[in-house]
């Protein structure tokens, strides 16, 4: 079933993409599932490349499509993704919808809350003295929440990836955020707060016990 899904992803992208000349193989550029696994098995999606690549399954379609556009326009920096976004062309919207409709694993947080006090303060309460709203005011774990239909889910994303993106917002090398909100937010965070937030969100891990129970 997983192999069939991977083939579906590869074929869908190949049909939707516009021909663009690149030094890299077009097959490599357009096989998004090589890094961002789109599988009917949520647990497989959560574990494959989880420490490196962001999970796209279940993310808002509008967000994914907007990020592909940002790579094409130079608002985000990543050579592989810039070339892939260019190669996708008009197929970006369909690819965004494919990933948005893919199953996202159930996540659980098993760490003691006191181990993440700095992050939890920012996530739940923010710091209004610095103009920092709570992270949870935009980034929700509940897929049925209106916020989750517009903003990306940060829970369960790789720690290094999250920290890198916050730093990129802070130094202006990523400018794909509407009205500069994430840039303004990130530049007010200290380096230790960026590390704390990245660690907190990354510690939301797949609920393997629930997944095993459903498969039995």
Secondary structure by P-SEA (a helix, b strand, c coil): caaaaaaaaaaaaaaaccbbbbcccccccccccccccccccaaaaaccccccccccccccaaaaaaaaaaaaacccccaaaaaaaaaaccaaaaaaaaaaaccccbbbbcccccccaaaaaaacccccccccccccccccccccccccccccccccccaaaaaaaaaaaaaccccccccaaaaaaaaaccaaaaaaaaaaaaacccaaaaaaaaac
